[in-house]
């Protein structure tokens, strides 16, 4: 498990596989990344996913192995996007985020040009 700095805390993440495509997975908070392989069905899913991709799994701040978010940061969608971008930055991946919030937070990473209305 690795940790990326996000806001006032750290985001726990794991990279699974070494295949061609990079996938950033925003998983439900009830399934900690350090226990993913303990469930046989999910372990088979990870093995299948690993056959064609490298996936980035993370625990959002405030859940499981990640730090609690600061009071000001809260658990807003923007905080989750910051967590996603922190994981990609820490892993030295320069993928384009597909989230509208991610584009809003860091437009230079979107690969698109935005014009004012």
C-alpha positions in Angstrom: 0.0 0.0 0.0 1.2 3.5 -0.8 0.1 6.9 0.4 -0.4 10.1 -1.5 -0.6 13.6 0.1 -4.0 15.2 -0.3 -5.1 18.4 1.5 -4.1 18.0 5.2 -3.9 14.2 5.1 -2.9 11.1 3.1 -4.8 8.9 0.8 -4.1 5.2 0.8 -3.9 3.5 -2.6 -2.8 0.3 -4.3 -1.9 -0.3 -7.9 -3.1 -3.7 -9.3 -1.8 -5.2 -12.5 0.7 -4.0 -15.1 -1.4 -4.1 -18.3 -1.8 -1.4 -21.0 -4.7 0.8 -19.9 -4.6 2.8 -16.6 -7.9 2.8 -14.7 -8.6 4.9 -11.6 -11.2 3.2 -9.6 -13.5 5.2 -7.2 -14.7 2.3 -5.1 -17.5 2.2 -2.4 -16.1 3.1 1.0 -17.3 -0.1 2.7 -14.6 -2.2 1.0 -11.0 -1.3 2.2 -8.2 -1.7 -0.3 -6.1 -3.6 2.1 -8.7 -6.4 2.2 -9.6 -6.6 -1.5 -7.9 -9.9 -2.1 -9.5 -11.5 1.0 -12.7 -12.1 -0.9 -12.2 -14.8 -3.5 -14.7 -13.5 -6.0 -13.2 -10.1 -5.9 -9.7 -11.5 -6.2 -10.7 -13.2 -9.4 -12.1 -9.9 -10.7 -8.8 -8.2 -9.9 -6.9 -10.9 -11.7 -9.1 -10.5 -14.8 -8.8 -6.7 -14.7 -5.0 -7.1 -14.4 -4.8 -9.1 -17.6 -5.4 -5.9 -19.7 -4.9 -2.9 -17.4 -3.2 -1.3 -14.4 -5.8 -0.2 -11.9 -5.4 2.4 -9.2 -7.6 1.7 -6.1 -7.8 4.2 -3.3 -9.6 4.7 0.0 -11.1 8.2 0.0 -10.0 10.4 2.9 -12.1 9.6 5.9 -12.5 6.0 5.1 -10.5 2.9 5.9 -6.7 3.3 5.6 -6.7 7.0 4.6 -6.5 9.9 7.0 -9.6 11.9 8.1 -10.2 15.0 6.0 -9.7 18.4 7.6 -12.8 20.1 9.0 -12.8 22.6 6.2 -12.1 20.0 3.5 -15.1 17.9 4.4 -16.4 15.1 2.2 -17.4 17.2 -0.8 -17.1 16.0 -4.4 -14.2 18.3 -4.7 -12.4 16.5 -1.9 -12.8 13.2 -3.7 -11.4 14.7 -6.9 -8.4 16.0 -5.0 -7.9 12.5 -3.6 -8.0 11.1 -7.2 -5.6 13.6 -8.5 -3.3 13.1 -5.6 -3.1 9.4 -6.3 -2.4 10.0 -10.0 0.3 12.6 -9.1 1.9 10.3 -6.5 2.0 7.4 -8.9 3.5 9.7 -11.6 0.6 9.1 -14.0 -0.5 11.8 -16.3 -3.9 10.5 -17.2 -6.6 12.9 -18.2 -9.3 12.9 -15.5 -12.8 12.2 -16.8 -14.7 13.9 -13.9 -16.3 17.3 -14.4 -15.1 18.3 -11.0 -11.5 17.2 -11.8 -11.6 19.4 -15.0 -12.9 22.3 -12.9 -10.2 21.9 -10.2 -7.3 21.4 -12.7 -8.3 22.5 -16.2 -4.7 22.0 -17.5 -5.0 18.2 -17.0 -8.3 17.9 -18.9 -6.7 18.0 -22.4 -9.4 20.4 -23.5 -9.7 24.1 -24.1 -12.3 26.0 -22.1 -13.8 29.3 -23.4 -15.6 31.8 -21.2 -19.3 32.3 -21.8 
